[in-house]
Amino acid sequence: MHEIREPEFQPSQRAQQAAGQPIAALMDQALSRPDLISLAAGFVDQVSLPVEPTRTAVDALMSDQSSALAALQYGPSNGDRQLRAMLIERLEQTDFGGQPRMISPDQMLITPGSNQLLYLIGDTILDPGDIVLCAAPTYFVFLSILKNLGARAIGIDSDGEGMIPDALLEVLRELQKSGDIKRVKAIYLTPYFDNPRGVTMPLHRREAIITIAKEWSRERPLYVLADNAYRELRYDCEDIPSLLALDDNQQTVVEIGTFSKSFSPGLRVGWGILPPALLQPVQSQKGNLDFGSPYFSQRIMAKILELQLYDRHIATIRECYQTKRNAMCAALEDAFQDVSEIRWQRPHGGLYIWIELPEYLAAGPDGRLLETTLDEGTFYVPGEYCFPSEGTSPRKNTLRLSFGVQPPEQLHQGVIALRRALDKCM
Amino acid sequence: MHEIREPEFQPSQRAQQAAGQPIAALMDQALSRPDLISLAAGFVDQVSLPVEPTRTAVDALMSDQSSALAALQYGPSNGDRQLRAMLIERLEQTDFGGQPRMISPDQMLITPGSNQLLYLIGDTILDPGDIVLCAAPTYFVFLSILKNLGARAIGIDSDGEGMIPDALLEVLRELQKSGDIKRVKAIYLTPYFDNPRGVTMPLHRREAIITIAKEWSRERPLYVLADNAYRELRYDCEDIPSLLALDDNQQTVVEIGTFSKSFSPGLRVGWGILPPALLQPVQSQKGNLDFGSPYFSQRIMAKILELQLYDRHIATIRECYQTKRNAMCAALEDAFQDVSEIRWQRPHGGLYIWIELPEYLAAGPDGRLLETTLDEGTFYVPGEYCFPSEGTSPRKNTLRLSFGVQPPEQLHQGVIALRRALDKCM
C-alpha cells in the first residue's frame, strides 16, 4: 500500500535562498583533486594546531571531578561565565587601558564559532528586503548568510584602508533619496586584516564610520557589525583599538570574535559583545536554535586562558604565519616583478593576499584563468564571489590567495603555477 | 557629536516570534531559589556523567599527533565520517537485523545537539503559516521553534500509547475540507518515552502513522519527524523498531538522535537521518548557520564508540535512572494512594512522569497550585506549556515531573512537598 508516486519536495522560501553557493561547487571540484596546491581555503595551518595546550587544558579540566562533571553537563545558554569574564578582561586590557567593568560579561554571548553569531544577529535584525552595507569586496560567507535571510547586501567602495567613509555616506544619501533608508539595518566590517583583502582599517576611518553610523541612527539603529576574526594574527605594526572601544555609549557596535583562527576551529568557540537592545532578542533566537553552545569546548577554552596557554600559542602561530606571509610575498615579488599590471598589497596580518590583475583578465568561473590555474596545479578564490550583488560592481579581474594552509615551499610552487597560468592567458 | 537620542530597536518578524517563552520565566524564578528541589528540569543526572570514558577517549584521541591535529581542525560540514558510519552501523544492528548498507552515512547530518536539527528541518520545510501536527501534549521546546518560524502547531489527541492515528486522520480530513491541507508539512513525534508523558508508541501505531503519512503524501511530502532523544534510556521491556525502520523507501521519516541524554549534553552531539530530498537543502541551511558542528566533540564521541565505552556507560545510567524512576513511582504511590482523582502512568524509560490532577485543579501559572508548590519547596513544569495552540485544548490540570536530576531521597521529598501543596489547594 506504500506504492505511491513520490511528490516533489518544495523547500521553504528561506531554504531556497540558501541554495547554490558558488564557492561550494568550486571547493568540491578542488577537493576531488588532492594533488592541487590550494591557495583558496581560508583554513588554518594544520601542523600549528595547539595539541599540547589542549591536552594540558583537558587534563586540568578532567582531573578535578567536579569541574569534569560540570563540563559534561548543559551550560548557561549565553555561555560559560568564567570564559566570558576572561574574554572581557582581555578586551579591557587591550582596548580600555585595563579599566575594569567597562563592559559587562552579560553583554557577551558565546556561539560555536563566530559564523553562528553573524547568523543570529542577521536573523534578529533583518527582515527580508532589509539592507546591510558591506565593504566591496567582503567576506563571501556573510553574503551567503544575507542571501539566506532574504536581505540585500550593498557593496561600498573600499581601498587599501577598507571601506571608504565618503562612499558610505554617499550610498546612505542615495538610499535616503530612494526611500530605502528605512531598510538599512547594519554596516558590516572586518576591520583587522580583512577577508578577502588583508587590509586593516586605520583609527581615523574607524572613528569616521562610527560617527556616520550614530548620525544615521536617529530614526532607527544602524548597527556596525565588527568581525574581528583575524585580530590576533598580526605580524607587523601596532594593534589598533577595536570599533567597540570607539563606541562611547555601546549602543552601536556588535563586536565579534572567535578562537577559530587564533587557536582551534575544531573546538569552535566564538563570541559577540552586543548592544543592550540586541541582547535579549539574540539570546531568544539562540535558545530556539540550539539552547546554548557546547559547554565542554567552552570549558576547555576557559582553562586555556586560565593557564595562560593562549598568548603563548598566539606567539607561536604569529611566527608561523609571518614566515608564510613573507614566503608568499617574496614568491609574488619574484614571479610578478616583470608584470607591472598586477597589483597586490603586503598584509600586516591575517591569512590573505588580494591580487588585482589587468582589467581584461577575468579570474572568475567564466574566464579562462581559473581553469588554466587548476590545470597548472593550484587554485584560488575568484574575487567576484566577494562582491555584494548591489553597489560597487564586481571586479572580475581579482582573486584571493591564502597563505594559511600550505607550507612556504608549496606557497612558492603555487605562486609559480599561478604565473604559468597567467602567461597562458595574458 | 554622539549625543543623539537612542532610537528604539525593532526586532525582525522572526525575532519577535522568538520572544516570550513561558518556560524561561519559570526557570529563572526557580534558579533564583537554589533551596528548591526541582522536579522540572529535563537535565540529566550530574553525578552519572561520563568523566572516565571521556577522559579515556580524549587521551586516546590526543596521544596520536595526527588524530589530535585533525580533531582541532575544521571537520566536514555534514559531520565526522567515522562517527556517521558507526551510528548507522548501530542502527542497522538495532533496527535492520544487522543488514549492512540499508542507509548511507551520507544521509546523516551531525548537529550540536538534536535541537539544532529540529530547527534546521523546520527552517527548511516550513514557511510562515505552514502546519506541523504534534501529539498533545508534546515537547514544549519544539513548540517554541515552530512559533519562532511562524509555523502553526496543531495538537492531535494522544493517550497512553502516544498520538492516536484515528485522531490524526480526523484532523487531516478537517484540514482538507478547510483547504489548509496544503500547509501541512510534518508530523512530529517523540516515539520513545516521550517528553512530557513518558509514553512509548507501540509498533502497530508506528505502522499506522507511517501509512497515514505516506497516504497523505500524494500531493506533497508529509514528513514524520521522529525525535528519539530518549530511546537508549529504557528500563523495562523490549526495544521497538524505530519509525525509520518502518519507512520502506526512506522518503518519509526524519530520524533524530542525540548523545545529550544517553552520554553528555556538554559534548553536545546530535544527528539526523534525512530522506534524500531534504538532505541538500538542510545541509545548505546548516552551512549558513555554522559551517558544520564542532569537530572536537564529534571526534571524542567517535572514539567513545570505537573503544566500546558507550554501551557500558548506557548500562550504568540505565541502572541509575531505573532506581530513580522506581523511587519516584514509589513516592507517588505512597503520597497519592488515598487520592483516586490523581492519575499517572509508570514509564518504561526516559526521564518523565506525567500527572493528571482532578479537572478543577489548575497546575499552570494562573492557578494557585504552582505558587503553593514553590512555597512548599519544589516545582514542576505546568502541563499546559506542552500543548500546541491549536487542536486539542490544553489540559490545565496536568504537570510534568522529571526524575533525571534529583537523587532518590530528594525525589521522595519533592513528591511529599507536592502532596502538601495539593492538600492546600484541593
Interface residues (C-beta under 8 A of the other chain):
Chain A: M1 H2 I4 R5 E6 P7 E8 F9 Q10 P11 S12 Q13 R14 A15 A18 A19 Q21 A24 F43 V44 Q46 V47 L49 P50 V51 T54 R55 V58 M62 Q65 A68 L69 A70 A71 L72 Q73 Y74 G75 T111 P112 G113 N115 Q116 Y119 D123 T124 I125 L126 D127 D130 V141 S144 I145 N148 T211 K214 E215 S217 R218 E219 R220 P221 D248 N249 Q251 S260 S264 P265 G266 L267 R268 A277 L278 Q280 P281 V282 S284 Q285 G287 N288 L289 D290 F291 S293 P294 Y295 F296 S297 R299
Chain B: M1 H2 I4 R5 E6 P7 E8 F9 Q10 P11 S12 Q13 R14 A15 A18 A19 Q21 A24 F43 V44 Q46 V47 L49 P50 V51 T54 R55 V58 M62 Q65 A68 L69 A70 A71 L72 Q73 Y74 G75 T111 P112 G113 N115 Q116 Y119 D123 T124 I125 L126 D127 D130 V141 S144 I145 N148 T211 K214 E215 S217 R218 E219 R220 P221 D248 N249 Q251 S264 P265 G266 L267 R268 A277 L278 Q280 P281 V282 S284 Q285 G287 N288 L289 D290 F291 S293 P294 Y295 F296 S297 R299
